[in-house]
Amino acid sequence: EFCSSLAGIMLLEVFLVLGTLLIYFLFSKKKEETLPFKDGWWGRGQKPVTKEDSSVRPFKVETTEEELSDLFRRLDQARFTEPLESSCFHYGTNSVHLRKVVSYWKNQFNWKKQAEVLNKYPQFKTKIQGIDIHFVHVKPPRLPEGQAAKPLLMVHGWPGSFYEFYKIIPLLTDPASHGLGDEHIFEVICPSIPGYGFSEAPHKKDFNSVSAASVFYELMLRLGFNEFYTQGGDWGWLICTNLAQIAPNHVKGLHLNMVLVSKLGLTHLLSILLGWYFPGLFGFQDEDVRRMFPFLKKGLYRILSESGYAHIQATKPDTVGCGLNDSPVGLAAYILEKFSSWTDMEFQNLEDGGLEKKFSLDDLLTNIMIYWVSGCIVPSMRFYKENLQKGIGTQKHEKLTVQVPTGIASFPNEILHTPQAWAKKKYTNIVSFHFMPRGGHFAAFEEPELLAKDILQFVDKVEKEQLWKKK
């Protein structure tokens, strides 16, 4: 009897220990760590003791005659190098085609007309953490009675700009006029990343994606948005991800058209080695296999052939930046190459890089002109050094998961494909993951309607299923 009661006590102790561990595990899992808000000072010199001016000022894109005549003088004096025969875009921008672009730039492109296009949406500037932040803010032209517009923060990347969103903005602020229904109508805010376009460049080192996310969080609060959706690709992917980590109680949903996972575990590595043969074992779908394998060709070689620019920009951005900031033709060559291969890798096989298959020359040159007139190419490139100089996988944000409801639009010609099976280890609340039928890296610019539809269905899901609950 003594033995059986002893065994009973021991069993009870075991249950108590297991129960305690279970309770600890359950409750410690609940208390998810957030990313600390980065309250920096990026202005010149010492941070002043007086309170920062938080007013929001209207802004218009304007260029002087002096700036334009300087540009044309430089275009006239451009020196071109003869390309190798039949090299197409395999060596980068082909200068035979570049001559044609420059000729169009000098003789047909009308910057003043394009500045009017840029100014058709209301633009503003406001000082945050010591620097001027530029943003486009578009409200819906009409709202059905009793309906409120949903604030949506859209963030661009490199070598893009806020202009990438000009074709998608009307589809989101006035979806009904474009056959997309009127159930969800957005108020769209597109800021320029500090150091890009018309946002002031940081004057101090270490302005990274978490800094940008903190600045944009402050911007949204300043505009009176306590709860909002976010959308991004390229650097916009990382900035919006960081924002969801900083303020999970304020970001209702996170929509991404590019996802990269920097923390690769053993399962990732095994899935790279064996995923082609046993896709089901790693949660791969047929489309994942099609986009990822053979991995040597579609993964490793692609990274090596397409990441040279990133290595330069993550180590010595100012050196090459000096040349690009001095030469509009050099700047165009550098940027256009990305709009060719990142839209479709196959475009490298074409003499003109396929540049006008998806974009007009006016659109491409407008984006280049935003870099030229603002002189922002160097600070835009420095963003790579600030984000990558400490090494991949070393930052706190890379180790934290994202709990906010997430929607992913996976475009077939994106530089690298991230399967949902990988993404869900980082984004633990993926509510929609779609393989898009066509399109590449610059999704909003290239396929605005496809992206708008995906954003709308994602938001519909979050709202209808009340997937977002303020804690």
Secondary structure as the mmCIF struct_conf table of DSSP 4:
data_model
#
loop_
_struct_conf.conf_type_id
_struct_conf.id
_struct_conf.beg_label_comp_id
_struct_conf.beg_label_asym_id
_struct_conf.beg_label_seq_id
_struct_conf.end_label_comp_id
_struct_conf.end_label_asym_id
_struct_conf.end_label_seq_id
HELX_RH_AL_P HELX_RH_AL_P1 PHE A 2 LYS A 30
BEND BEND1 LYS A 31 LYS A 31
HELX_LH_PP_P HELX_LH_PP_P1 LEU A 35 PHE A 37
BEND BEND2 GLY A 43 GLN A 46
HELX_LH_PP_P HELX_LH_PP_P2 LYS A 47 PRO A 48
BEND BEND3 VAL A 49 THR A 50
HELX_LH_PP_P HELX_LH_PP_P3 LYS A 51 GLU A 52
STRN STRN1 VAL A 56 PHE A 59
HELX_RH_AL_P HELX_RH_AL_P2 GLU A 65 ASP A 76
TURN_TY1_P TURN_TY1_P1 GLN A 77 GLN A 77
HELX_LH_PP_P HELX_LH_PP_P4 GLU A 82 LEU A 84
TURN_TY1_P TURN_TY1_P2 GLU A 85 SER A 86
TURN_TY1_P TURN_TY1_P3 CYS A 88 TYR A 91
BEND BEND4 GLY A 92 THR A 93
HELX_RH_AL_P HELX_RH_AL_P3 SER A 95 ASN A 107
TURN_TY1_P TURN_TY1_P4 GLN A 108 GLN A 108
HELX_RH_AL_P HELX_RH_AL_P4 TRP A 111 LEU A 118
TURN_TY1_P TURN_TY1_P5 ASN A 119 LYS A 120
BEND BEND5 TYR A 121 TYR A 121
STRN STRN2 GLN A 123 ILE A 128
TURN_TY1_P TURN_TY1_P6 GLN A 129 GLY A 130
STRN STRN3 ILE A 131 VAL A 138
BEND BEND6 PRO A 141 PRO A 141
TURN_TY1_P TURN_TY1_P7 GLU A 145 GLY A 146
HELX_LH_PP_P HELX_LH_PP_P5 ALA A 149 ALA A 149
STRN STRN4 LYS A 150 VAL A 155
TURN_TY1_P TURN_TY1_P8 TRP A 158 PRO A 159
HELX_RH_3T_P HELX_RH_3T_P1 PHE A 162 PHE A 165
TURN_TY1_P TURN_TY1_P9 TYR A 166 ILE A 168
HELX_RH_AL_P HELX_RH_AL_P5 ILE A 169 THR A 173
BEND BEND7 ASP A 174 ASP A 174
HELX_RH_3T_P HELX_RH_3T_P2 PRO A 175 HIS A 178
TURN_TY1_P TURN_TY1_P10 GLY A 179 GLY A 179
BEND BEND8 LEU A 180 LEU A 180
BEND BEND9 ASP A 182 HIS A 184
STRN STRN5 PHE A 186 PRO A 191
HELX_LH_PP_P HELX_LH_PP_P6 SER A 192 ILE A 193
TURN_TY1_P TURN_TY1_P11 PRO A 194 GLY A 195
BEND BEND10 TYR A 196 TYR A 196
TURN_TY1_P TURN_TY1_P12 GLY A 197 PHE A 198
BEND BEND11 SER A 199 SER A 199
HELX_LH_PP_P HELX_LH_PP_P7 GLU A 200 PRO A 202
BEND BEND12 HIS A 203 LYS A 205
HELX_RH_AL_P HELX_RH_AL_P6 SER A 209 ARG A 222
TURN_TY1_P TURN_TY1_P13 LEU A 223 GLY A 224
BEND BEND13 ASN A 226 GLU A 227
STRN STRN6 PHE A 228 GLY A 232
BEND BEND14 GLY A 233 GLY A 233
TURN_TY1_P TURN_TY1_P14 ASP A 234 ASP A 234
HELX_RH_AL_P HELX_RH_AL_P7 TRP A 235 ILE A 246
TURN_TY1_P TURN_TY1_P15 PRO A 248 HIS A 250
STRN STRN7 VAL A 251 LEU A 256
BEND BEND15 ASN A 257 ASN A 257
HELX_RH_AL_P HELX_RH_AL_P8 LEU A 266 LEU A 274
TURN_TY1_P TURN_TY1_P16 GLY A 275 TYR A 277
HELX_RH_3T_P HELX_RH_3T_P3 PRO A 279 PHE A 282
TURN_TY1_P TURN_TY1_P17 GLY A 283 GLY A 283
HELX_RH_AL_P HELX_RH_AL_P9 ASP A 286 MET A 292
BEND BEND16 PRO A 294 PRO A 294
HELX_RH_AL_P HELX_RH_AL_P10 PHE A 295 PHE A 295
HELX_RH_PI_P HELX_RH_PI_P1 LEU A 296 LEU A 300
HELX_RH_AL_P HELX_RH_AL_P11 TYR A 301 GLU A 306
HELX_RH_AL_P HELX_RH_AL_P12 GLY A 308 THR A 315
HELX_RH_AL_P HELX_RH_AL_P13 PRO A 317 ASP A 326
HELX_RH_AL_P HELX_RH_AL_P14 PRO A 328 SER A 341
TURN_TY1_P TURN_TY1_P18 TRP A 342 THR A 343
HELX_RH_3T_P HELX_RH_3T_P4 MET A 345 ASN A 349
BEND BEND17 LEU A 350 LEU A 350
TURN_TY1_P TURN_TY1_P19 GLU A 351 GLY A 354
HELX_RH_AL_P HELX_RH_AL_P15 LEU A 355 LYS A 358
BEND BEND18 PHE A 359 PHE A 359
HELX_RH_AL_P HELX_RH_AL_P16 LEU A 361 SER A 374
TURN_TY1_P TURN_TY1_P20 GLY A 375 GLY A 375
HELX_RH_AL_P HELX_RH_AL_P17 ILE A 377 LEU A 388
TURN_TY1_P TURN_TY1_P21 GLN A 389 LYS A 390
TURN_TY1_P TURN_TY1_P22 ILE A 392 GLY A 393
BEND BEND19 GLN A 395 GLN A 395
HELX_RH_AL_P HELX_RH_AL_P18 LYS A 396 LYS A 399
BEND BEND20 LEU A 400 LEU A 400
STRN STRN8 VAL A 402 VAL A 402
BEND BEND21 VAL A 404 VAL A 404
STRN STRN9 THR A 406 SER A 410
TURN_TY1_P TURN_TY1_P23 PRO A 412 ASN A 413
BEND BEND22 GLU A 414 LEU A 416
HELX_RH_AL_P HELX_RH_AL_P19 GLN A 420 LYS A 426
STRN STRN10 TYR A 427 TYR A 427
TURN_TY1_P TURN_TY1_P24 THR A 428 ASN A 429
STRN STRN11 ILE A 430 PHE A 435
BEND BEND23 PRO A 437 ARG A 438
BEND BEND24 HIS A 441 HIS A 441
HELX_RH_AL_P HELX_RH_AL_P20 ALA A 443 GLU A 446
HELX_RH_AL_P HELX_RH_AL_P21 PRO A 448 LYS A 464
TURN_TY1_P TURN_TY1_P25 GLU A 465 GLN A 466
#
